[in-house]
Amino acid sequence: MRSRKRDRLEIIYDILRIIREHNNSILPTPLLRYSNLSSQSFNEYLNELVEKGFIREVYDKKGRKYLSLTDKGFRYLEKYKKIIEFIDEFGL
C-alpha cells in the first residue's frame, strides 16, 4: 500500500472493511484500535457513518453496542475497490 497519510475516503473504507472482516459485527473499542485513529477522529467518522446510513448500531441483551454495515456500507466497499483498481490500472 502507498506510504502516505490516509485520505478521508480511505479511512472510511478502512473502518467499513474492518467491520466486514469481523463478520459484520464489532464493538466500538476494538474498531477504534484497528482503525488506527485518535478517539476524537474515530468518533467523528463513526457519527458521520451512522448518520449517513453506512453503519448501524445494534445492541445485545446486555446493552453492549455493536457496529455493523448496512447495504449502503457494503456498496461503498464495492465501489471503492473499483475506484482503486481504476487508479492503479492507469498509474494515477
C-alpha positions as CSV (number, residue, x, y, z in Angstrom):
1,M,0.0,0.0,0.0
2,R,1.1,3.6,-0.5
3,S,3.1,5.1,2.3
4,R,1.4,8.4,2.9
5,K,-1.2,9.9,5.1
6,R,-4.6,8.2,4.6
7,D,-7.2,10.4,3.0
8,R,-10.8,10.6,4.1
9,L,-12.2,8.1,1.6
10,E,-9.5,5.6,2.6
11,I,-10.2,6.0,6.3
12,I,-13.9,5.4,5.7
13,Y,-13.0,2.3,3.6
14,D,-10.8,1.0,6.3
15,I,-13.4,1.4,9.0
16,L,-16.1,-0.3,6.9
17,R,-13.6,-3.1,5.8
18,I,-12.7,-3.8,9.4
19,I,-16.4,-4.2,10.4
20,R,-17.0,-6.5,7.4
21,E,-13.9,-8.6,8.2
22,H,-15.3,-9.2,11.8
23,N,-18.4,-11.0,10.5
24,N,-20.2,-7.6,10.2
25,S,-20.3,-7.2,13.9
26,I,-17.7,-5.4,16.1
27,L,-17.6,-3.5,19.4
28,P,-16.6,0.2,19.1
29,T,-13.4,-0.2,21.2
30,P,-11.7,-2.9,19.0
31,L,-12.8,-1.0,15.9
32,L,-11.1,2.1,17.3
33,R,-7.9,0.2,17.9
34,Y,-7.9,-1.5,14.4
35,S,-8.7,1.8,12.7
36,N,-5.5,3.5,14.0
37,L,-7.3,6.8,14.6
38,S,-7.4,9.1,17.6
39,S,-10.6,8.7,19.6
40,Q,-11.8,12.1,18.5
41,S,-11.3,11.4,14.8
42,F,-12.8,8.0,15.2
43,N,-15.9,9.3,16.9
44,E,-16.3,12.0,14.2
45,Y,-16.1,9.3,11.4
46,L,-18.3,6.9,13.3
47,N,-21.0,9.5,13.9
48,E,-21.0,10.6,10.2
49,L,-21.1,7.0,9.0
50,V,-24.1,6.2,11.3
51,E,-25.9,9.5,10.3
52,K,-25.4,8.8,6.6
53,G,-26.6,5.2,6.9
54,F,-23.3,3.3,6.2
55,I,-23.2,1.7,9.7
56,R,-25.9,0.8,12.1
57,E,-25.7,0.3,15.9
58,V,-27.1,-2.9,17.3
59,Y,-27.5,-3.6,21.0
60,D,-27.3,-7.0,22.5
61,K,-29.3,-8.2,25.6
62,K,-26.6,-6.8,27.9
63,G,-26.8,-3.4,26.3
64,R,-23.5,-3.7,24.5
65,K,-23.3,-1.7,21.3
66,Y,-22.1,-3.5,18.2
67,L,-21.5,-1.9,14.8
68,S,-22.5,-3.5,11.6
69,L,-22.7,-2.4,7.9
70,T,-25.8,-1.5,6.1
71,D,-26.4,-2.3,2.5
72,K,-25.1,1.2,1.7
73,G,-21.9,0.4,3.6
74,F,-21.4,-2.8,1.6
75,R,-21.9,-0.9,-1.6
76,Y,-19.3,1.7,-0.6
77,L,-16.7,-1.1,-0.2
78,E,-17.5,-2.4,-3.7
79,K,-17.4,1.0,-5.3
80,Y,-14.2,2.0,-3.5
81,K,-12.4,-1.2,-4.7
82,K,-13.4,-0.4,-8.3
83,I,-12.1,3.2,-7.9
84,I,-8.7,1.9,-6.6
85,E,-8.5,-0.7,-9.4
86,F,-9.1,2.2,-11.9
87,I,-6.4,4.4,-10.3
88,D,-3.9,1.5,-10.2
89,E,-4.7,0.5,-13.8
90,F,-3.9,3.9,-15.1
91,G,-1.0,4.6,-12.7
92,L,-2.6,7.6,-11.1
